[in-house]
Amino acid sequence: MNQSDLNQTTTATPVDELIKSLCATIPDYPKPGVSFKDLTPVFADGAAFGAVVDALVGPFQGQFDAVAGVEARGFLLAAAAAYATGTGVITVRKAGKLPREVFSEDYALEYGTATLELHTTDLAPGSRVLILDDVLATGGTLGAAARLFERCGIHVAGIGVVMELDELGGRTALTGHNVRSLLRV
């Protein structure tokens, strides 16, 4: 199967074209000079959302035991992907949001640090996980999520994102991982 086959929906519209056609660009949001890429219209369109989920999980089919979503929009993708593949869904949350014992991983932000957490009992060591999120920007958040699972003895089968912002170089933070981006801008 070639790359173009992976990007086809049932209507023969490539998934990257669907994303481009539905994604809204908001100038000067959240601050002047930033062009925010809003993927919520993609998620709101049932056919497009289904095509996105299928394209994200397809290359990794049979290689994972659970799908992890990174807070917050990653939850949408992970839940749909887990349902579609009959696997479990795992939430990777910001610090202080999970009620039981957690593993934590700090990562750098533009100004400061943040922490991601995962319940210690969500997946057994030796399990395989597919990590999904909406956007790959600097790679800080997804890199922290991958390190968190690896520290727990869980194999990261792959990382999938709807959109990758090439100019921010986030893929370099994920070196050594199989990364699938549906649209690179």
C-alpha positions as CSV (number, residue, x, y, z in Angstrom):
1,M,0.0,0.0,0.0
2,N,1.5,3.4,-0.9
3,Q,1.2,6.8,0.8
4,S,-1.7,7.9,-1.5
5,D,-3.7,4.8,-0.7
6,L,-3.4,5.6,3.0
7,N,-4.7,9.1,2.4
8,Q,-7.9,8.1,0.5
9,T,-11.4,8.3,1.9
10,T,-14.3,6.4,0.6
11,T,-15.2,9.3,-1.6
12,A,-11.7,9.3,-3.2
13,T,-10.8,12.7,-1.6
14,P,-7.4,12.6,-0.1
15,V,-7.6,13.1,3.7
16,D,-5.0,15.9,3.5
17,E,-7.3,17.8,1.1
18,L,-10.3,17.3,3.4
19,I,-8.3,18.7,6.3
20,K,-7.1,21.7,4.2
21,S,-10.6,22.4,3.0
22,L,-12.1,22.4,6.5
23,C,-9.4,23.8,8.7
24,A,-9.9,27.4,9.6
25,T,-7.0,29.8,9.9
26,I,-7.5,32.5,12.5
27,P,-5.0,35.4,12.1
28,D,-3.5,37.0,15.2
29,Y,-4.8,34.3,17.6
30,P,-4.0,33.7,20.4
31,K,-1.6,36.7,20.0
32,P,-0.6,39.1,17.2
33,G,1.5,37.5,14.5
34,V,0.2,34.0,15.1
35,S,-1.9,32.3,12.5
36,F,-3.9,29.7,14.5
37,K,-4.9,26.5,12.6
38,D,-8.3,25.5,14.0
39,L,-9.1,21.9,13.4
40,T,-12.5,21.8,15.1
41,P,-14.4,22.1,11.8
42,V,-12.6,18.8,10.7
43,F,-13.8,17.1,13.9
44,A,-17.3,18.5,13.4
45,D,-17.7,16.9,10.0
46,G,-18.5,13.3,10.5
47,A,-17.1,12.0,7.2
48,A,-13.9,14.0,7.5
49,F,-13.5,12.9,11.2
50,G,-13.9,9.3,10.3
51,A,-11.4,9.6,7.4
52,V,-8.9,11.3,9.7
53,V,-9.2,8.5,12.3
54,D,-8.9,5.8,9.7
55,A,-5.8,7.4,8.2
56,L,-4.2,7.8,11.6
57,V,-4.6,4.2,12.7
58,G,-4.3,2.5,9.3
59,P,-0.5,2.3,9.2
60,F,-0.3,1.1,12.8
61,Q,-3.1,-1.5,12.6
62,G,-2.3,-4.6,14.7
63,Q,0.7,-2.9,16.3
64,F,-0.9,-1.5,19.4
65,D,-2.9,-2.6,22.4
66,A,-4.3,0.8,23.3
67,V,-4.6,4.3,22.0
68,A,-3.5,7.3,24.0
69,G,-4.8,10.8,23.6
70,V,-2.9,13.9,24.8
71,E,-5.0,16.5,26.6
72,A,-7.3,17.8,25.2
73,R,-8.0,17.4,21.5
74,G,-6.0,14.2,21.5
75,F,-8.8,12.7,23.6
76,L,-11.2,13.0,20.7
77,L,-9.0,11.2,18.3
78,A,-7.9,8.5,20.7
79,A,-11.5,7.7,21.8
80,A,-12.6,7.3,18.2
81,A,-9.5,5.3,17.2
82,A,-9.8,3.0,20.2
83,Y,-13.5,2.4,19.4
84,A,-12.7,1.8,15.7
85,T,-10.0,-0.7,16.5
86,G,-11.5,-2.4,19.5
87,T,-8.7,-1.4,21.8
88,G,-8.6,0.7,25.0
89,V,-8.2,4.4,25.3
90,I,-5.7,6.0,27.7
91,T,-5.7,9.7,28.7
92,V,-2.4,11.6,29.1
93,R,-3.4,14.5,31.3
94,K,-1.9,17.8,32.6
95,A,-0.7,17.7,36.2
96,G,-3.2,17.3,38.9
97,K,-6.1,16.0,36.8
98,L,-5.9,12.3,37.5
99,P,-7.2,10.9,40.9
100,R,-5.1,7.8,41.4
101,E,-1.3,7.2,41.6
102,V,0.5,8.6,38.5
103,F,3.7,8.7,36.6
104,S,4.8,12.2,35.7
105,E,7.0,13.7,33.0
106,D,8.1,17.4,32.9
107,Y,8.7,19.2,29.6
108,A,9.8,22.6,28.5
109,L,7.4,25.3,27.3
110,E,8.4,28.6,25.7
111,Y,8.4,30.3,29.1
112,G,8.7,27.6,31.9
113,T,7.7,24.0,32.2
114,A,4.6,21.8,32.3
115,T,3.9,18.3,33.4
116,L,2.0,15.4,31.9
117,E,0.7,12.5,33.9
118,L,-0.5,8.9,33.4
119,H,-2.2,6.5,35.8
120,T,0.3,3.9,36.9
121,T,-2.2,1.1,36.3
122,D,-3.6,2.1,32.9
123,L,-1.3,-0.2,30.8
124,A,0.9,-3.1,31.9
125,P,4.6,-3.0,31.1
126,G,5.3,-4.6,27.7
127,S,2.0,-3.2,26.3
128,R,2.1,-1.2,23.0
129,V,0.5,2.2,22.6
130,L,-0.4,4.5,19.7
131,I,-0.2,8.1,20.8
132,L,-2.6,10.6,19.0
133,D,-2.9,14.4,19.1
134,D,-4.2,17.1,16.9
135,V,-1.0,19.1,16.1
136,L,2.7,18.5,16.2
137,A,4.3,21.9,16.8
138,T,7.6,21.9,18.8
139,G,7.3,18.3,19.8
140,G,7.6,19.1,23.5
141,T,4.2,17.7,24.5
142,L,4.3,14.6,22.3
143,G,8.0,13.9,23.3
144,A,7.0,14.1,27.0
145,A,4.1,11.7,26.4
146,A,6.4,9.2,24.6
147,R,9.0,9.4,27.4
148,L,6.3,8.9,30.0
149,F,5.1,5.6,28.4
150,E,8.7,4.4,27.8
151,R,9.6,5.0,31.4
152,C,6.6,2.8,32.3
153,G,8.0,0.0,30.1
154,I,5.3,0.5,27.4
155,H,6.4,0.4,23.8
156,V,5.3,3.4,21.7
157,A,4.2,1.8,18.5
158,G,3.7,5.2,16.8
159,I,2.7,8.8,17.1
160,G,-0.1,10.2,14.9
161,V,-1.1,13.8,14.4
162,V,-3.7,15.5,12.1
163,M,-1.4,18.4,11.3
164,E,2.3,19.1,11.6
165,L,3.7,22.6,11.6
166,D,7.0,22.0,9.8
167,E,8.5,25.4,10.6
168,L,8.6,24.6,14.3
169,G,10.7,21.5,13.9
170,G,8.8,19.2,16.3
171,R,9.6,16.0,14.4
172,T,13.2,16.3,15.6
173,A,12.0,16.0,19.2
174,L,10.4,12.7,18.3
175,T,13.5,11.1,16.6
176,G,13.4,7.4,16.9
177,H,9.6,7.2,16.8
178,N,7.4,6.3,13.9
179,V,5.5,9.6,13.3
180,R,2.5,9.9,11.0
181,S,1.3,13.4,10.0
182,L,-1.8,13.6,7.8
183,L,-1.0,17.2,6.7
184,R,2.3,19.0,7.0
185,V,2.2,22.8,6.7
